[in-house]
Amino acid sequence: MSLDTEKQALSIIRKLSNQGFESWLVGGAARDMILCKPPDDYDIVTSASPEDIRRIFRNRMVKIVGRLFSVCLVDGIEVATFRKDRSLTATFSSSLREDLAKRDLTFNALAFNPLTGEHIDLFGGIRDLKDGVIRFTGNARDRILEDPLRMVRACRFKATFDGEFHEKTVEAIREYRALLQTDVAGERLRLEILKVMGLKRPGIFFKALLGTGLIEYIFPSLSACVDCDGGPFHGETVWDHLLMTGDAISPRYPLLRLAGYLHDAGKPAAASERNGKRSFVGHEGKSVELIRDELKKLKFSNAEIDYIANLVGQHMRDITTDSSRKAVRKFIKRLLDHQVDIRDWLRLKIADRKANLKRDNYALTEIKSILRNISDEMHPSHEKGVFQTGDLNVSGNDVMEILGLPQGRKVGQILEALLKKVLDDPSLNTREKLVQMIKKGLNG
């Protein structure tokens, strides 16, 4: 967060205090302040009612964003009235203690006053933070029943701090894990998953889902990968390979990273024995089928699902530094036809190789050579690359006029046949040569 945001948060707390109301930073903001870290965001709780907040800040931009919770945004900073209940029928409280007691995890039930430096830790949150313990505030079962998404949040924080679950935390999650299927909207799970993709090692999150049984209600296809041998070309299980692949992709690419964790999900279903060797022929297609269904239930958008599924569907396609120019052109066409970003494909391939314990990583020179070969074909010095029918120097109208055909599938088939020949020999992409080929039935 910017220095301006910090100043705004301090001014809000100062003004509320000057009006006689308690006000505190809570949650992640309090946690970060106590640890002397700059907060990612600022959440303020106060004894002031929503009406008081609107009155005090009447000259500033105030927006109500949750009527049941009565959360206000003051200049974009969340300011909430103390609550004694964090369910969908939340009621107000005049006590900070009651508000903190209903927060999910002990290190999120901290309060900090930046004006005085005072902090409140009623549930041992600072100790748990230092010890790396993930513990629900108060009665774990009560916290989960108030909002079952907290089970997934607990797994996210386990990955955030590379911590360990308190035994009561694990017991409660395992007991109530089925509530994910009935009591948590897919949209909320999607947001949690995307937050996880921004962590240093999301693989810890997936291990936590497995250990608590939550994975069956989020990514059931992955549970079958746990004991699935990777086959003769891998030195690790499919599960370990998936976690290493995702962890090897930068947090800057959340959807690509998720594709890394899911790309071989179909291997157990595609597994077979051939000549005494384990094989996974066609596993990428099975993976696409499984993850499309799972991502749809998690309310990912159609565009997000297509992006991940298309990458997964093409991750077995390959080119090397020794691939012929014709092979490179056909490879590029295939990726473009499936709307796969070539650089993202390469990022996934690099991570996929890195996660294979029986193969060496791509050398930097190898990566540069592959990129150069692709670039040379996509942007040849004399003309633009030709990978789709729209790149040809004739159009569908030309085909109809030359052959006297009506608009229809036949025209598209002729253009595709022309494109295939041009991929083999780009020098054919002149209007004169293409017209001649059309007239001669593509045999010229």
Summary of the structure (lengths in Angstrom):
residues: 444
radius of gyration: 28.3
end to end distance: 64.5
largest distance: 89.9
contacts: 1416
relative contact order: 0.05
helix: 54%
strand: 10%
